[in-house]
């Protein structure tokens, strides 16, 4: 009988991402400006407040539509 090897994207390396920062830190004042964009502390208070509110609304809207994970049963701990 011949053994069959299944190659997936995860095993053949196509999905390997370079290590490093996964997410930019919006509040890091030490990082260089990107394309002339102001740093977070340099934004006017009104702009920071508006952006914070928009991000909160976006996160809450996403959470409301996200599919919940199935409940884990006690027997799954083994």
PDB file of N, CA, C and O in Angstrom, chain B, residues numbered from 101:
ATOM      1  N   UNK B 101       0.843  -1.169   0.000  1.00  0.00           N
ATOM      2  CA  UNK B 101       0.000   0.000   0.000  1.00  0.00           C
ATOM      3  C   UNK B 101       0.896   1.242   0.000  1.00  0.00           C
ATOM      4  O   UNK B 101       1.899   1.285   0.713  1.00  0.00           O
ATOM      5  N   UNK B 102       0.546   2.225  -0.776  1.00  0.00           N
ATOM      6  CA  UNK B 102       1.343   3.444  -0.916  1.00  0.00           C
ATOM      7  C   UNK B 102       0.863   4.519   0.052  1.00  0.00           C
ATOM      8  O   UNK B 102      -0.335   4.788   0.142  1.00  0.00           O
ATOM      9  N   UNK B 103       1.784   5.125   0.767  1.00  0.00           N
ATOM     10  CA  UNK B 103       1.428   6.193   1.709  1.00  0.00           C
ATOM     11  C   UNK B 103       1.184   7.482   0.931  1.00  0.00           C
ATOM     12  O   UNK B 103       1.910   7.809  -0.007  1.00  0.00           O
ATOM     13  N   UNK B 104       0.159   8.195   1.338  1.00  0.00           N
ATOM     14  CA  UNK B 104      -0.181   9.459   0.691  1.00  0.00           C
ATOM     15  C   UNK B 104       0.169  10.605   1.627  1.00  0.00           C
ATOM     16  O   UNK B 104      -0.178  10.586   2.808  1.00  0.00           O
ATOM     17  N   UNK B 105       0.845  11.581   1.099  1.00  0.00           N
ATOM     18  CA  UNK B 105       1.194  12.756   1.890  1.00  0.00           C
ATOM     19  C   UNK B 105       0.322  13.919   1.445  1.00  0.00           C
ATOM     20  O   UNK B 105       0.239  14.234   0.258  1.00  0.00           O
ATOM     21  N   UNK B 106      -0.315  14.539   2.398  1.00  0.00           N
ATOM     22  CA  UNK B 106      -1.153  15.696   2.104  1.00  0.00           C
ATOM     23  C   UNK B 106      -0.352  16.944   2.446  1.00  0.00           C
ATOM     24  O   UNK B 106       0.131  17.102   3.567  1.00  0.00           O
ATOM     25  N   UNK B 107      -0.222  17.816   1.472  1.00  0.00           N
ATOM     26  CA  UNK B 107       0.496  19.067   1.698  1.00  0.00           C
ATOM     27  C   UNK B 107      -0.514  20.193   1.789  1.00  0.00           C
ATOM     28  O   UNK B 107      -1.332  20.387   0.890  1.00  0.00           O
ATOM     29  N   UNK B 108      -0.450  20.917   2.862  1.00  0.00           N
ATOM     30  CA  UNK B 108      -1.342  22.063   3.030  1.00  0.00           C
ATOM     31  C   UNK B 108      -0.521  23.338   2.962  1.00  0.00           C
ATOM     32  O   UNK B 108       0.710  23.309   2.994  1.00  0.00           O
ATOM     33  N   UNK B 109      -1.221  24.451   2.868  1.00  0.00           N
ATOM     34  CA  UNK B 109      -0.538  25.743   2.826  1.00  0.00           C
ATOM     35  C   UNK B 109       0.320  25.945   4.065  1.00  0.00           C
ATOM     36  O   UNK B 109       1.390  26.550   3.994  1.00  0.00           O
ATOM     37  N   UNK B 110      -0.147  25.440   5.196  1.00  0.00           N
ATOM     38  CA  UNK B 110       0.595  25.622   6.447  1.00  0.00           C
ATOM     39  C   UNK B 110       1.892  24.812   6.454  1.00  0.00           C
ATOM     40  O   UNK B 110       2.890  25.243   7.032  1.00  0.00           O
ATOM     41  N   UNK B 111       1.879  23.638   5.813  1.00  0.00           N
ATOM     42  CA  UNK B 111       3.067  22.794   5.860  1.00  0.00           C
ATOM     43  C   UNK B 111       4.056  23.087   4.749  1.00  0.00           C
ATOM     44  O   UNK B 111       5.235  22.758   4.881  1.00  0.00           O
ATOM     45  N   UNK B 112       3.611  23.699   3.651  1.00  0.00           N
ATOM     46  CA  UNK B 112       4.566  23.953   2.576  1.00  0.00           C
ATOM     47  C   UNK B 112       5.168  25.347   2.636  1.00  0.00           C
ATOM     48  O   UNK B 112       5.947  25.714   1.757  1.00  0.00           O
ATOM     49  N   UNK B 113       4.828  26.130   3.647  1.00  0.00           N
ATOM     50  CA  UNK B 113       5.491  27.394   3.878  1.00  0.00           C
ATOM     51  C   UNK B 113       4.927  28.596   3.147  1.00  0.00           C
ATOM     52  O   UNK B 113       5.482  29.689   3.253  1.00  0.00           O
ATOM     53  N   UNK B 114       3.843  28.429   2.409  1.00  0.00           N
ATOM     54  CA  UNK B 114       3.303  29.566   1.666  1.00  0.00           C
ATOM     55  C   UNK B 114       2.713  30.631   2.568  1.00  0.00           C
ATOM     56  O   UNK B 114       2.606  31.787   2.160  1.00  0.00           O
ATOM     57  N   UNK B 115       2.334  30.279   3.764  1.00  0.00           N
ATOM     58  CA  UNK B 115       1.694  31.238   4.659  1.00  0.00           C
ATOM     59  C   UNK B 115       2.625  31.751   5.748  1.00  0.00           C
ATOM     60  O   UNK B 115       2.168  32.354   6.719  1.00  0.00           O
ATOM     61  N   UNK B 116       3.900  31.524   5.601  1.00  0.00           N
ATOM     62  CA  UNK B 116       4.830  32.010   6.618  1.00  0.00           C
ATOM     63  C   UNK B 116       4.949  33.520   6.490  1.00  0.00           C
ATOM     64  O   UNK B 116       5.177  34.052   5.403  1.00  0.00           O
ATOM     65  N   UNK B 117       4.796  34.180   7.589  1.00  0.00           N
ATOM     66  CA  UNK B 117       4.921  35.632   7.615  1.00  0.00           C
ATOM     67  C   UNK B 117       6.228  35.990   8.297  1.00  0.00           C
ATOM     68  O   UNK B 117       6.682  35.283   9.197  1.00  0.00           O
ATOM     69  N   UNK B 118       6.826  37.080   7.871  1.00  0.00           N
ATOM     70  CA  UNK B 118       8.047  37.486   8.571  1.00  0.00           C
ATOM     71  C   UNK B 118       7.734  37.857  10.009  1.00  0.00           C
ATOM     72  O   UNK B 118       6.705  38.466  10.300  1.00  0.00           O
ATOM     73  N   UNK B 119       8.632  37.484  10.898  1.00  0.00           N
ATOM     74  CA  UNK B 119       8.445  37.810  12.311  1.00  0.00           C
ATOM     75  C   UNK B 119       8.685  39.295  12.510  1.00  0.00           C
ATOM     76  O   UNK B 119       9.377  39.939  11.722  1.00  0.00           O
ATOM     77  N   UNK B 120       8.123  39.811  13.542  1.00  0.00           N
ATOM     78  CA  UNK B 120       8.300  41.224  13.833  1.00  0.00           C
ATOM     79  C   UNK B 120       7.003  41.785  14.370  1.00  0.00           C
ATOM     80  O   UNK B 120       6.164  41.053  14.896  1.00  0.00           O
ATOM     81  N   UNK B 121       6.851  43.053  14.238  1.00  0.00           N
ATOM     82  CA  UNK B 121       5.660  43.711  14.747  1.00  0.00           C
ATOM     83  C   UNK B 121       4.423  43.255  13.992  1.00  0.00           C
ATOM     84  O   UNK B 121       4.374  43.355  12.766  1.00  0.00           O
ATOM     85  N   UNK B 122       3.439  42.763  14.698  1.00  0.00           N
ATOM     86  CA  UNK B 122       2.203  42.308  14.088  1.00  0.00           C
ATOM     87  C   UNK B 122       1.224  43.457  13.885  1.00  0.00           C
ATOM     88  O   UNK B 122       0.401  43.421  12.971  1.00  0.00           O
ATOM     89  N   UNK B 123       1.310  44.462  14.725  1.00  0.00           N
ATOM     90  CA  UNK B 123       0.368  45.564  14.670  1.00  0.00           C
ATOM     91  C   UNK B 123       1.111  46.837  15.050  1.00  0.00           C
ATOM     92  O   UNK B 123       1.898  46.852  15.997  1.00  0.00           O
ATOM     93  N   UNK B 124       0.852  47.900  14.305  1.00  0.00           N
ATOM     94  CA  UNK B 124       1.545  49.138  14.635  1.00  0.00           C
ATOM     95  C   UNK B 124       0.964  49.750  15.901  1.00  0.00           C
ATOM     96  O   UNK B 124      -0.232  49.636  16.171  1.00  0.00           O
ATOM     97  N   UNK B 125       1.806  50.384  16.652  1.00  0.00           N
ATOM     98  CA  UNK B 125       1.398  51.023  17.896  1.00  0.00           C
ATOM     99  C   UNK B 125       1.075  52.479  17.601  1.00  0.00           C
ATOM    100  O   UNK B 125       1.974  53.284  17.355  1.00  0.00           O
ATOM    101  N   UNK B 126      -0.201  52.812  17.625  1.00  0.00           N
ATOM    102  CA  UNK B 126      -0.634  54.164  17.292  1.00  0.00           C
ATOM    103  C   UNK B 126      -0.177  55.191  18.310  1.00  0.00           C
ATOM    104  O   UNK B 126      -0.123  56.383  18.008  1.00  0.00           O
ATOM    105  N   UNK B 127       0.153  54.746  19.509  1.00  0.00           N
ATOM    106  CA  UNK B 127       0.472  55.674  20.581  1.00  0.00           C
ATOM    107  C   UNK B 127       1.970  55.771  20.851  1.00  0.00           C
ATOM    108  O   UNK B 127       2.376  56.436  21.803  1.00  0.00           O
ATOM    109  N   UNK B 128       2.791  55.129  20.042  1.00  0.00           N
ATOM    110  CA  UNK B 128       4.239  55.139  20.232  1.00  0.00           C
ATOM    111  C   UNK B 128       4.810  56.420  19.637  1.00  0.00           C
ATOM    112  O   UNK B 128       4.937  56.538  18.418  1.00  0.00           O
ATOM    113  N   UNK B 129       5.152  57.372  20.488  1.00  0.00           N
ATOM    114  CA  UNK B 129       5.650  58.656  19.992  1.00  0.00           C
ATOM    115  C   UNK B 129       7.095  58.560  19.507  1.00  0.00           C
ATOM    116  O   UNK B 129       7.609  59.511  18.918  1.00  0.00           O
ATOM    117  N   UNK B 130       7.755  57.432  19.743  1.00  0.00           N
ATOM    118  CA  UNK B 130       9.143  57.272  19.317  1.00  0.00           C
ATOM    119  C   UNK B 130       9.253  56.812  17.864  1.00  0.00           C
ATOM    120  O   UNK B 130      10.318  56.931  17.258  1.00  0.00           O
ATOM    121  N   UNK B 131       8.177  56.295  17.307  1.00  0.00           N
ATOM    122  CA  UNK B 131       8.254  55.790  15.935  1.00  0.00           C
ATOM    123  C   UNK B 131       8.282  56.953  14.946  1.00  0.00           C
ATOM    124  O   UNK B 131       7.729  58.017  15.227  1.00  0.00           O
ATOM    125  N   UNK B 132       8.916  56.762  13.798  1.00  0.00           N
ATOM    126  CA  UNK B 132       8.972  57.837  12.811  1.00  0.00           C
ATOM    127  C   UNK B 132       7.607  58.064  12.169  1.00  0.00           C
ATOM    128  O   UNK B 132       6.787  57.150  12.085  1.00  0.00           O
ATOM    129  N   UNK B 133       7.382  59.276  11.724  1.00  0.00           N
ATOM    130  CA  UNK B 133       6.126  59.601  11.056  1.00  0.00           C
ATOM    131  C   UNK B 133       6.068  58.877   9.716  1.00  0.00           C
ATOM    132  O   UNK B 133       7.075  58.772   9.015  1.00  0.00           O
ATOM    133  N   UNK B 134       4.896  58.384   9.368  1.00  0.00           N
ATOM    134  CA  UNK B 134       4.683  57.704   8.097  1.00  0.00           C
ATOM    135  C   UNK B 134       3.978  58.661   7.147  1.00  0.00           C
ATOM    136  O   UNK B 134       2.860  59.098   7.420  1.00  0.00           O
ATOM    137  N   UNK B 135       4.614  58.981   6.053  1.00  0.00           N
ATOM    138  CA  UNK B 135       4.022  59.840   5.023  1.00  0.00           C
ATOM    139  C   UNK B 135       3.509  61.165   5.571  1.00  0.00           C
ATOM    140  O   UNK B 135       2.486  61.667   5.104  1.00  0.00           O
ATOM    141  N   UNK B 136       4.180  61.724   6.525  1.00  0.00           N
ATOM    142  CA  UNK B 136       3.774  63.019   7.048  1.00  0.00           C
ATOM    143  C   UNK B 136       2.584  62.974   7.980  1.00  0.00           C
ATOM    144  O   UNK B 136       2.072  64.022   8.372  1.00  0.00           O
ATOM    145  N   UNK B 137       2.131  61.783   8.344  1.00  0.00           N
ATOM    146  CA  UNK B 137       0.985  61.663   9.251  1.00  0.00           C
ATOM    147  C   UNK B 137       1.401  62.115  10.645  1.00  0.00           C
ATOM    148  O   UNK B 137       2.496  61.785  11.101  1.00  0.00           O
ATOM    149  N   UNK B 138       0.543  62.863  11.324  1.00  0.00           N
ATOM    150  CA  UNK B 138       0.907  63.311  12.676  1.00  0.00           C
ATOM    151  C   UNK B 138       0.856  62.155  13.669  1.00  0.00           C
ATOM    152  O   UNK B 138       0.130  61.181  13.473  1.00  0.00           O
ATOM    153  N   UNK B 139       1.625  62.280  14.717  1.00  0.00           N
ATOM    154  CA  UNK B 139       1.572  61.305  15.798  1.00  0.00           C
ATOM    155  C   UNK B 139       0.292  61.523  16.597  1.00  0.00           C
ATOM    156  O   UNK B 139      -0.274  62.616  16.583  1.00  0.00           O
ATOM    157  N   UNK B 140      -0.161  60.490  17.290  1.00  0.00           N
ATOM    158  CA  UNK B 140      -1.408  60.560  18.054  1.00  0.00           C
ATOM    159  C   UNK B 140      -1.457  61.761  19.002  1.00  0.00           C
ATOM    160  O   UNK B 140      -2.460  62.475  19.009  1.00  0.00           O
ATOM    161  N   UNK B 141      -0.417  62.011  19.800  1.00  0.00           N
ATOM    162  CA  UNK B 141      -0.484  63.159  20.721  1.00  0.00           C
ATOM    163  C   UNK B 141      -0.551  64.511  20.005  1.00  0.00           C
ATOM    164  O   UNK B 141      -0.987  65.503  20.590  1.00  0.00           O
ATOM    165  N   UNK B 142      -0.123  64.550  18.751  1.00  0.00           N
ATOM    166  CA  UNK B 142      -0.147  65.803  17.998  1.00  0.00           C
ATOM    167  C   UNK B 142      -1.520  66.119  17.420  1.00  0.00           C
ATOM    168  O   UNK B 142      -1.772  67.254  17.014  1.00  0.00           O
ATOM    169  N   UNK B 143      -2.405  65.138  17.376  1.00  0.00           N
ATOM    170  CA  UNK B 143      -3.753  65.376  16.851  1.00  0.00           C
ATOM    171  C   UNK B 143      -4.532  66.256  17.818  1.00  0.00           C
ATOM    172  O   UNK B 143      -4.342  66.168  19.031  1.00  0.00           O
ATOM    173  N   UNK B 144      -5.406  67.103  17.289  1.00  0.00           N
ATOM    174  CA  UNK B 144      -6.255  67.898  18.181  1.00  0.00           C
ATOM    175  C   UNK B 144      -7.145  66.983  19.023  1.00  0.00           C
ATOM    176  O   UNK B 144      -7.522  65.899  18.576  1.00  0.00           O
ATOM    177  N   UNK B 145      -7.476  67.411  20.220  1.00  0.00           N
ATOM    178  CA  UNK B 145      -8.310  66.615  21.131  1.00  0.00           C
ATOM    179  C   UNK B 145      -9.612  66.202  20.455  1.00  0.00           C
ATOM    180  O   UNK B 145     -10.067  65.071  20.628  1.00  0.00           O
ATOM    181  N   UNK B 146     -10.205  67.094  19.698  1.00  0.00           N
ATOM    182  CA  UNK B 146     -11.479  66.796  19.014  1.00  0.00           C
ATOM    183  C   UNK B 146     -11.307  65.637  18.021  1.00  0.00           C
ATOM    184  O   UNK B 146     -12.167  64.761  17.930  1.00  0.00           O
ATOM    185  N   UNK B 147     -10.208  65.638  17.290  1.00  0.00           N
ATOM    186  CA  UNK B 147      -9.945  64.563  16.330  1.00  0.00           C
ATOM    187  C   UNK B 147      -9.697  63.240  17.052  1.00  0.00           C
ATOM    188  O   UNK B 147     -10.199  62.198  16.629  1.00  0.00           O
ATOM    189  N   UNK B 148      -8.923  63.277  18.142  1.00  0.00           N
ATOM    190  CA  UNK B 148      -8.664  62.045  18.909  1.00  0.00           C
ATOM    191  C   UNK B 148      -9.955  61.481  19.481  1.00  0.00           C
ATOM    192  O   UNK B 148     -10.168  60.269  19.466  1.00  0.00           O
ATOM    193  N   UNK B 149     -10.812  62.353  19.982  1.00  0.00           N
ATOM    194  CA  UNK B 149     -12.087  61.916  20.546  1.00  0.00           C
ATOM    195  C   UNK B 149     -12.971  61.287  19.470  1.00  0.00           C
ATOM    196  O   UNK B 149     -13.581  60.241  19.690  1.00  0.00           O
ATOM    197  N   UNK B 150     -13.034  61.933  18.306  1.00  0.00           N
ATOM    198  CA  UNK B 150     -13.852  61.406  17.206  1.00  0.00           C
ATOM    199  C   UNK B 150     -13.323  60.053  16.730  1.00  0.00           C
ATOM    200  O   UNK B 150     -14.101  59.129  16.498  1.00  0.00           O
ATOM    201  N   UNK B 151     -12.015  59.937  16.585  1.00  0.00           N
ATOM    202  CA  UNK B 151     -11.430  58.671  16.145  1.00  0.00           C
ATOM    203  C   UNK B 151     -11.642  57.560  17.164  1.00  0.00           C
ATOM    204  O   UNK B 151     -11.920  56.419  16.794  1.00  0.00           O
ATOM    205  N   UNK B 152     -11.513  57.888  18.438  1.00  0.00           N
ATOM    206  CA  UNK B 152     -11.739  56.896  19.492  1.00  0.00           C
ATOM    207  C   UNK B 152     -13.182  56.413  19.459  1.00  0.00           C
ATOM    208  O   UNK B 152     -13.440  55.215  19.583  1.00  0.00           O
ATOM    209  N   UNK B 153     -14.118  57.331  19.295  1.00  0.00           N
ATOM    210  CA  UNK B 153     -15.534  56.952  19.230  1.00  0.00           C
ATOM    211  C   UNK B 153     -15.817  56.091  18.004  1.00  0.00           C
ATOM    212  O   UNK B 153     -16.540  55.100  18.101  1.00  0.00           O
ATOM    213  N   UNK B 154     -15.257  56.455  16.855  1.00  0.00           N
ATOM    214  CA  UNK B 154     -15.465  55.661  15.640  1.00  0.00           C
ATOM    215  C   UNK B 154     -14.880  54.262  15.781  1.00  0.00           C
ATOM    216  O   UNK B 154     -15.500  53.289  15.352  1.00  0.00           O
ATOM    217  N   UNK B 155     -13.700  54.149  16.375  1.00  0.00           N
ATOM    218  CA  UNK B 155     -13.091  52.834  16.566  1.00  0.00           C
ATOM    219  C   UNK B 155     -13.912  51.979  17.529  1.00  0.00           C
ATOM    220  O   UNK B 155     -14.069  50.778  17.312  1.00  0.00           O
ATOM    221  N   UNK B 156     -14.431  52.589  18.583  1.00  0.00           N
ATOM    222  CA  UNK B 156     -15.272  51.848  19.532  1.00  0.00           C
ATOM    223  C   UNK B 156     -16.528  51.341  18.834  1.00  0.00           C
ATOM    224  O   UNK B 156     -16.934  50.197  19.039  1.00  0.00           O
ATOM    225  N   UNK B 157     -17.141  52.181  18.016  1.00  0.00           N
ATOM    226  CA  UNK B 157     -18.348  51.763  17.285  1.00  0.00           C
ATOM    227  C   UNK B 157     -18.033  50.636  16.314  1.00  0.00           C
ATOM    228  O   UNK B 157     -18.814  49.694  16.174  1.00  0.00           O
ATOM    229  N   UNK B 158     -16.888  50.731  15.641  1.00  0.00           N
ATOM    230  CA  UNK B 158     -16.481  49.691  14.703  1.00  0.00           C
ATOM    231  C   UNK B 158     -16.263  48.362  15.420  1.00  0.00           C
ATOM    232  O   UNK B 158     -16.714  47.318  14.947  1.00  0.00           O
ATOM    233  N   UNK B 159     -15.579  48.396  16.551  1.00  0.00           N
ATOM    234  CA  UNK B 159     -15.318  47.173  17.318  1.00  0.00           C
ATOM    235  C   UNK B 159     -16.617  46.567  17.834  1.00  0.00           C
ATOM    236  O   UNK B 159     -16.806  45.353  17.753  1.00  0.00           O
ATOM    237  N   UNK B 160     -17.513  47.394  18.360  1.00  0.00           N
ATOM    238  CA  UNK B 160     -18.792  46.890  18.868  1.00  0.00           C
ATOM    239  C   UNK B 160     -19.651  46.322  17.744  1.00  0.00           C
ATOM    240  O   UNK B 160     -20.312  45.301  17.933  1.00  0.00           O
ATOM    241  N   UNK B 161     -19.654  46.961  16.582  1.00  0.00           N
ATOM    242  CA  UNK B 161     -20.420  46.443  15.444  1.00  0.00           C
ATOM    243  C   UNK B 161     -19.858  45.103  14.992  1.00  0.00           C
ATOM    244  O   UNK B 161     -20.615  44.193  14.653  1.00  0.00           O
ATOM    245  N   UNK B 162     -18.549  44.978  14.984  1.00  0.00           N
ATOM    246  CA  UNK B 162     -17.926  43.713  14.602  1.00  0.00           C
ATOM    247  C   UNK B 162     -18.257  42.620  15.615  1.00  0.00           C
ATOM    248  O   UNK B 162     -18.566  41.490  15.237  1.00  0.00           O
ATOM    249  N   UNK B 163     -18.192  42.957  16.892  1.00  0.00           N
ATOM    250  CA  UNK B 163     -18.487  41.975  17.942  1.00  0.00           C
ATOM    251  C   UNK B 163     -19.932  41.504  17.861  1.00  0.00           C
ATOM    252  O   UNK B 163     -20.226  40.346  18.157  1.00  0.00           O
ATOM    253  N   UNK B 164     -20.834  42.391  17.462  1.00  0.00           N
ATOM    254  CA  UNK B 164     -22.249  42.030  17.372  1.00  0.00           C
ATOM    255  C   UNK B 164     -22.513  41.072  16.215  1.00  0.00           C
ATOM    256  O   UNK B 164     -23.485  40.317  16.253  1.00  0.00           O
ATOM    257  N   UNK B 165     -21.666  41.089  15.186  1.00  0.00           N
ATOM    258  CA  UNK B 165     -21.884  40.225  14.029  1.00  0.00           C
ATOM    259  C   UNK B 165     -20.974  39.009  14.019  1.00  0.00           C
ATOM    260  O   UNK B 165     -21.130  38.131  13.170  1.00  0.00           O
ATOM    261  N   UNK B 166     -20.030  38.942  14.940  1.00  0.00           N
ATOM    262  CA  UNK B 166     -19.088  37.825  14.982  1.00  0.00           C
ATOM    263  C   UNK B 166     -19.804  36.541  15.386  1.00  0.00           C
ATOM    264  O   UNK B 166     -20.704  36.552  16.226  1.00  0.00           O
ATOM    265  N   UNK B 167     -19.397  35.455  14.784  1.00  0.00           N
ATOM    266  CA  UNK B 167     -19.975  34.154  15.102  1.00  0.00           C
ATOM    267  C   UNK B 167     -19.358  33.668  16.410  1.00  0.00           C
ATOM    268  O   UNK B 167     -18.135  33.591  16.524  1.00  0.00           O
ATOM    269  N   UNK B 168     -20.194  33.340  17.402  1.00  0.00           N
ATOM    270  CA  UNK B 168     -19.637  32.873  18.675  1.00  0.00           C
ATOM    271  C   UNK B 168     -18.987  31.498  18.520  1.00  0.00           C
ATOM    272  O   UNK B 168     -19.424  30.678  17.712  1.00  0.00           O
ATOM    273  N   UNK B 169     -17.957  31.267  19.290  1.00  0.00           N
ATOM    274  CA  UNK B 169     -17.307  29.963  19.290  1.00  0.00           C
ATOM    275  C   UNK B 169     -18.215  28.954  19.971  1.00  0.00           C
ATOM    276  O   UNK B 169     -18.948  29.307  20.894  1.00  0.00           O
ATOM    277  N   UNK B 170     -18.178  27.708  19.531  1.00  0.00           N
ATOM    278  CA  UNK B 170     -19.013  26.702  20.191  1.00  0.00           C
ATOM    279  C   UNK B 170     -18.607  26.532  21.653  1.00  0.00           C
ATOM    280  O   UNK B 170     -17.435  26.660  22.006  1.00  0.00           O
ATOM    281  N   UNK B 171     -19.590  26.245  22.484  1.00  0.00           N
ATOM    282  CA  UNK B 171     -19.323  26.042  23.911  1.00  0.00           C
ATOM    283  C   UNK B 171     -18.447  24.810  24.080  1.00  0.00           C
ATOM    284  O   UNK B 171     -18.652  23.796  23.413  1.00  0.00           O
ATOM    285  N   UNK B 172     -17.483  24.902  24.962  1.00  0.00           N
ATOM    286  CA  UNK B 172     -16.583  23.789  25.212  1.00  0.00           C
ATOM    287  C   UNK B 172     -17.171  22.929  26.321  1.00  0.00           C
ATOM    288  O   UNK B 172     -17.536  23.429  27.385  1.00  0.00           O
ATOM    289  N   UNK B 173     -17.259  21.639  26.060  1.00  0.00           N
ATOM    290  CA  UNK B 173     -17.805  20.726  27.053  1.00  0.00           C
ATOM    291  C   UNK B 173     -16.705  20.284  28.013  1.00  0.00           C
ATOM    292  O   UNK B 173     -15.523  20.299  27.670  1.00  0.00           O
ATOM    293  N   UNK B 174     -17.104  19.894  29.207  1.00  0.00           N
ATOM    294  CA  UNK B 174     -16.151  19.472  30.234  1.00  0.00           C
ATOM    295  C   UNK B 174     -15.307  18.294  29.761  1.00  0.00           C
ATOM    296  O   UNK B 174     -14.144  18.183  30.149  1.00  0.00           O
ATOM    297  N   UNK B 175     -15.857  17.425  28.943  1.00  0.00           N
ATOM    298  CA  UNK B 175     -15.142  16.254  28.458  1.00  0.00           C
ATOM    299  C   UNK B 175     -14.042  16.582  27.464  1.00  0.00           C
ATOM    300  O   UNK B 175     -13.209  15.729  27.158  1.00  0.00           O
ATOM    301  N   UNK B 176     -14.028  17.815  26.955  1.00  0.00           N
ATOM    302  CA  UNK B 176     -13.023  18.212  25.976  1.00  0.00           C
ATOM    303  C   UNK B 176     -11.675  18.529  26.607  1.00  0.00           C
ATOM    304  O   UNK B 176     -10.697  18.739  25.890  1.00  0.00           O
ATOM    305  N   UNK B 177     -11.605  18.567  27.928  1.00  0.00           N
ATOM    306  CA  UNK B 177     -10.375  18.946  28.607  1.00  0.00           C
ATOM    307  C   UNK B 177      -9.291  17.872  28.525  1.00  0.00           C
ATOM    308  O   UNK B 177      -8.122  18.154  28.789  1.00  0.00           O
ATOM    309  N   UNK B 178      -9.656  16.683  28.174  1.00  0.00           N
ATOM    310  CA  UNK B 178      -8.697  15.577  28.202  1.00  0.00           C
ATOM    311  C   UNK B 178      -7.736  15.645  27.102  1.00  0.00           C
ATOM    312  O   UNK B 178      -6.865  14.783  26.989  1.00  0.00           O
TER     313      UNK B 178
END
